[in-house]
């Protein structure tokens, strides 16, 4: 029986496409049949996760939960062996789905472990949506792994949200001035690295060819998914 990796995408669509490309490029393969079998569920109608988490309206929170949970069950019922999701903020919900019979390959937890290996005892910036920051998803996991998380000032956090929503989600290129301002702040704060903890920022890393100061959690998740599915990662 064939085994499939489930990808819960559409949040946003460009990030889903980039993740599929990452997995393909990072897998050691000489022919089509050497690659991982994948089911990509691109649900662009998933309610905005950040808006749901920050809202005082429980109905909005529940709508995001229901949509993500239904999609995970769909991937499970299609025979997927594990699930990856190309949205950092969505992990707030996925970490709570304890009724699934297949594992979630957590972008948050796997990236925190990687940062613990690379930056133990050092400060690392978390560049993410307001929703991801408010939940403390990365902060908690980084601290468990011996890494000090750095959260941007309100001014720079607005720039991060601008890059995510006004640029990439809107189908526009990154605002280079905003990116440079955020870069200057986190380096001045003594950070030894920064996490692109939103998949729209992953798109910016690819488009702008950002250096290794910036770690893309989606790349970490891609490598762990390849290994989980019994394939080799290109070095």
N, C-alpha and C positions, 0 to 999 in steps of 0.2 A: 504493500500500500504506500502510495506517495505521501511524503511529509511536506507540510507547508509552513512557512513563517507568515504570520498575520501582521499586516501593517495597518494601523488605524490612522488615516491621514485626513487631508482636506482642511488642516488647521495650521497654516494655510496650504493651498494646493502647490505652491512653488516649493515649500519645504518638503512636501511629500515626494515630489519629483526628484529633488536633490538627494533625499535619503535613499531612494531606489537606485539612483546613480552611484551613490557612495558604496552601497552594498555590492553592486556589480563591479565597480572598479577595485574594491578592496579584496575581492574573493580570488584566491588562486584558482585559475581555470584556463584550460586550453581549448575548450569547446562549449557550446551551449549547455550540454548535459552535465557539465561540472558545476554549474551555478545552482543557487538555492531556488527552490520552488516558492513562490510568493503569492499571497492573496492581498492585494491592496484595496482597502475599503476607504475611498476618499469621500468622506461625509462633510461636504462644505456647508451643510445646513446645521451643523452642531452649534448650539448657542455659544456666544462669546464667553469663554471661561473666566476671563478677568472680570468682566461686567457681572457675571453671576456670583463670583466669590465676594466682590466688593459691595454687592447690592444688599439692602436690608429687606428685599422682597424674597421670601423663601420660595415662592413659585419659580422665580428665575433660577435660583440655586438648584431646585429639584429638576427643572427642565434640562439643565446641563448634565446632571447626574443620570437622568433617565436616558438621554440620548447616547451618552458615552457607554453606559452599561448595556444598552440594547446592541450597540455596535460590537462590543466585546463578545457578547453572547453569539452574535451572528458569526464572527470569526471563529469562535470555538465550535459552533455547530457545523461550520464548513470544513472542520477537520484540522485546523491549524494547531501546531505543536506549541507555539508561544505567541505572544503579542508584543509588538513595539508600537508606540504612538509618537508621532512627530509633532508633539506639543508639550512643552515643559509644564505649562500651567495645568494641563489636563491630568497630570500625575497626582495632583491634589485629590482628585476623585478616584483615579485608578488604584492608588495605594489603599483605598478603603473597600475595594471590591473583593470581599473574602469568600464569595460563593463561586468564583470561577474555578474550573477544573484544570486549567492550563496556566502556566506562569506568565506574569508580566515582566519583560526585561526592562527594568526601570532605568531610564536615562539619568534620573537624579542620583540614585544610589550608586550606579556603576561609575558615573563621573566623579562623585565624591571619593570613591575608592581610588580612582586614578589620580585625583588631586592629592590624596594622602600619600601616594607613592612619589609624586613629583614635588610637592610643596609642603610637606609635613613641617609644622612649626612656623610657617610663613603666612603672609596675608594674601588673599586672593579676592578680587572683585567679582561680585555677582551682578551681571547685567541682564535684566529680566523685566517682564511686565510688572505693573503694580500688584497684580493678583499673585504672581509667584513670590514676589518680595514679601507681601503681607502674610502669606501662609507660612513663611519661614522654611519652605521645602528644602532649599539648598543650604541655608544657614545651619539647620539642625544636622543634616547629613555631613556637611563639611566639618563641623565641630566634633562629631563622632570620630572622624578620621584624622583629627589633629591639625586641622587647617583653620585659620582665622578668617571668617568671611568679612568682606568690606562691602557696605551698601552705599551707593552714591548719595550725594547731597540732593535735596529736592530739585535744585536747578538742573543738575545733570540727569536726574531720573526723568524729568520732563523731556530732555533731549533723547533719552533712550526710548521713551514711549513714542516720540516723534519719528524716530528711525523705524520703529516697528510698524506703527499704524499709518502714519502719513506718507511713508516711503514704500516699504516692501509690500505691506498688505494692499496698498493702493496701486501696486504695479509700477512704482517709480523707483529710480535708482537711489542709493543712499545719499543723504545730505552730508557731504564731506566735512563741512565746517562743524556740524553737530558731532560727527564721529571723532574729529580731532579734539574737540573740547572735552568729550568724555575720556578719551585716551589720556589727555594731559592731566585730568583730575586723578584718575586711578593710579597713574605712575607717580604723581606728586605725593599721593597718600602712602606710598611705600609698598604698593602691591607688587608681588613678584609674578603675577599672572592675572588673567581675567577670564571668567566663564561667559561665553555667549549663550546665556541660559534662556534663550527664546529662539525658536527655529527660524524666525525671520532674520535674526542676527546671524544665524548659520548661513543664510543666503548672502548676507553682506560679506561674510568672511570669504566665501567663494568668489563673489564678484570683485571685491576689492583686494584680494590676495593678501589678507592680513597675516602677520607673521606668527611664530609659535608662542608669543606672549599671550595670545588668545587661544583658549581651548574650546573646541566645538563639541558640546555634549552629544550631538547627533552623530559625530564621527566615532565617539567612544561607544555609543549604543550600536552602531553599525558593526563595529569589530566584535562586540560581545555577541551580537545576533549571529554573525557568521560562525563564531566558535560554538555557540549553542547548537547550531544546525549541523555540526560535525564537519565543517569546512575549514580550510586554512586561510588566515589573513595574510595579504601581501605585506612584506616588510619594506 
